[in-house]
Amino acid sequence: MKDEVNILVRKGIRFAFHLFFVFPIKRNRIMFESYKGKSYSCNPKYVSEYLYNNHKNEFELVWVFREPEKHRDIKGITSVKYNSLKYFYYRFTSKIIICNMTDEVYLPKRKQQVVINTWHAGGAYKRVGLSYSATFSKATQWQDEIVRKETSYYVSSSALFTKYNIQEAYHYDGEVLNIGMPRNDCLFDRSKIELLSDKVRDSFKAQEKVIVLYAPTFRGDFSHAESLKVSLPFETVIREMENKYGKEAVIFNRSHYTSKDVYTGDNKKVIDVTSHEDMQELLAAADLLITDYSSSIWDFAILGKPCILYIPDFDEYMGDRGTYTPVEKWPGIIAKNESELENVIRDVSEEKCRQMADQHLKLFGSYENGNASALLYKKIREVIS
């Protein structure tokens, strides 16, 4: 009975929003949303900036933020507050909606609108969506059906991502754009990589230092993210990196956007960068990535730099969530305890890691080519013509 009431209420809310259908859709208006308004980042950011830099007179770019006052200085956009009246007006009058998560199910899509989901991950790693949840309520099933019907296109980074993360996880059978992730276009351009790296190193006063980026994924689910039960031995990592490279090392601690596990210790060589919105900038600056089951390994593989999978909770994680593909086939060297982590850092070979990354991208059927934004622009032109 509870599910039926839940569905009825949400259907009522969706019906009420039809009031906004009286406003005409503006053909060249595009609305962007990243992590449901939490940041100016990820694929939507890079698509938006590509359109502004290359086709600024063709589109009206609207961004949704939970705290729009923090993003007043972004050129070429109109910012609106998440769930405000202004937001609803722009939401229902935009021809195209570009998001990196499942769209808001309480907001109906108009027939003339196009929803492009770029998603926020690549590869085929930890299980998501319907792939790992054991049971589903009628309300969840209803919601998933709405999302499937009202998503016009998904953007895919690889053949296995399409198979597992799109088709299996969300039972999507619509059109998939096999173009790679727009946020990774910059990782194919050496000059852009250097610019992004310098920006981060200058910002955190780490210009001449070895940077280790620690970026674990979340535990639990999106509705209830749990605290990490795994703690990186920061001092050990710093010591081994300094011994290996012969200069000062720092660790950039990057918590998942659903997590509150920010670094609060007193080690000055550990810098919390969780509030830094753009992950690609951090990846460009990092000399080594340490993560666990995070899809950041996909983006980092494009750079071909060393990556370590620190997974002391491997058995527990596999029993809880599981993965689509064996961890042994991922582009990172596995360490399941602190002793193994020490040895891996001492012995890690940049050339071996580069080869491992190249093989991984080929194995997963990568669509990344550095032109995702340009290809998406062509699709946008097609649907608004």
PyMOL commands that set and color helices and strands:
alter all, ss='L'
color gray80, all
select helices_A, chain A and resi 2-22+42-55+68-71+85-93+129-131+138-150+159-170+182-188+190-203+234-245+279-285+296-303+314-320+327-329+338-347+350-363+372-384
alter helices_A, ss='H'
color red, helices_A
select strands_A, chain A and resi 26-33+60-65+77-81+94-99+114-117+153-156+175-178+210-214+219-221+224-226+249-253+270-272+288-291+307-310+333-335
alter strands_A, ss='S'
color yellow, strands_A
deselect
rebuild
show_as cartoon
